[in-house]
Amino acid sequence: MIKITFIGPDGKKHETEAQEGMTLMEVALKNMVPGIEADCGGACACATCHVYVDADWVAKKPQLTQRSETEEDMLDFAFDVRDNSRLSCQIKVTDDMDGLIVHVPEQQG
C-alpha cells in the first residue's frame, strides 16, 4: 500500500493508505480526512477538495503542481490559493508517491 499523509490546518496528521490509481480525494474521503468536502464527487466542478502539496514533494516531484486549465479555473473559487495548490480529485496516486504529504487548507472554497 502507498502511504499518504494529510496534515490539517491544526497540524494534526491523518496517515492513510492508498492504492495506485485512486485520486487523493478518494483516499481522503475513504479515510474521513477532515476538511476535504468533495462536493462534486471528483468531477473537477468545485474547489472543495483543495490541498497544498508539501514543499519537499514539490521539489522531489514538480509535476505534482502541474494543473489543467479546468483545474486552474476551479481554483479561482478556492480559499488561499498558492503555487502548490491542487484539487485532490485531479491527483492520481502512483507507486512513486509513497510517503506523499499534503496539507489541507483552513477552509474550502
C-alpha positions in Angstrom: 0.0 0.0 0.0 1.0 3.6 -0.7 1.2 5.8 2.4 -0.3 9.3 2.1 -0.3 11.8 4.9 -2.9 14.7 5.1 -2.0 17.4 7.6 -4.9 19.6 8.8 -4.6 23.3 9.4 -4.3 22.5 13.1 -1.2 20.4 12.4 -3.0 17.1 13.1 -1.7 14.3 10.8 -4.0 11.8 9.1 -2.0 8.9 7.8 -3.7 6.9 5.2 -3.1 4.0 2.8 -4.0 4.3 -0.9 -4.0 2.0 -3.9 -2.4 3.1 -7.2 -5.0 4.7 -9.5 -7.1 6.2 -6.7 -7.3 10.0 -6.5 -6.1 11.8 -3.4 -9.7 12.9 -3.0 -10.9 9.3 -2.9 -8.2 8.5 -0.4 -9.3 11.4 1.8 -13.0 10.5 1.7 -12.3 6.8 2.3 -10.3 7.7 5.4 -12.7 10.5 6.5 -9.9 13.2 6.4 -11.4 16.4 8.0 -11.6 19.4 5.7 -12.0 17.5 2.4 -15.6 18.0 1.4 -15.5 17.0 -2.3 -19.0 18.3 -3.1 -18.8 17.5 -6.8 -17.6 13.9 -6.2 -14.4 14.4 -8.2 -15.7 15.9 -11.4 -13.4 19.0 -11.1 -16.5 21.1 -10.9 -15.9 22.7 -7.5 -12.9 23.6 -5.2 -13.9 21.7 -2.0 -11.1 19.2 -2.2 -8.3 21.8 -2.3 -4.9 20.7 -0.8 -1.4 22.1 -0.8 1.4 19.7 -1.9 4.1 19.7 0.7 7.2 21.7 -0.4 9.6 18.8 -0.1 7.4 16.9 -2.5 7.1 19.8 -4.9 10.9 19.8 -5.1 11.1 16.0 -5.5 8.2 15.6 -8.0 7.4 19.0 -9.6 4.8 17.5 -11.8 2.6 17.3 -8.7 1.9 21.0 -9.2 1.0 20.9 -12.9 -2.6 21.9 -13.3 -5.0 21.7 -16.2 -6.9 24.7 -17.4 -10.1 23.4 -15.9 -8.4 22.9 -12.6 -7.0 26.4 -12.7 -10.5 27.7 -13.3 -11.9 25.8 -10.3 -9.0 27.0 -8.1 -10.3 30.6 -8.6 -13.1 29.6 -6.2 -10.7 28.1 -3.6 -9.5 29.8 -0.4 -5.9 31.0 -0.1 -4.6 29.5 -3.4 -0.8 29.1 -3.6 1.7 27.9 -6.2 1.5 24.4 -4.6 -2.4 24.3 -4.6 -4.1 21.4 -6.2 -7.6 19.9 -6.3 -7.1 16.4 -4.8 -9.6 15.0 -7.3 -7.0 15.7 -10.0 -4.0 13.9 -8.5 -3.9 10.2 -9.3 -1.9 8.1 -6.8 1.1 6.3 -8.3 3.6 4.0 -6.6 6.3 6.7 -6.6 4.1 8.8 -4.3 4.6 6.6 -1.3 5.1 8.9 1.6 3.4 11.9 0.0 2.4 14.7 2.3 -0.4 17.2 1.5 -1.8 19.9 3.7 -5.5 20.7 4.0 -6.3 24.5 3.9 -8.0 26.3 6.8 -11.3 26.3 4.8 -12.6 25.1 1.5 -13.9 27.3 -1.4 
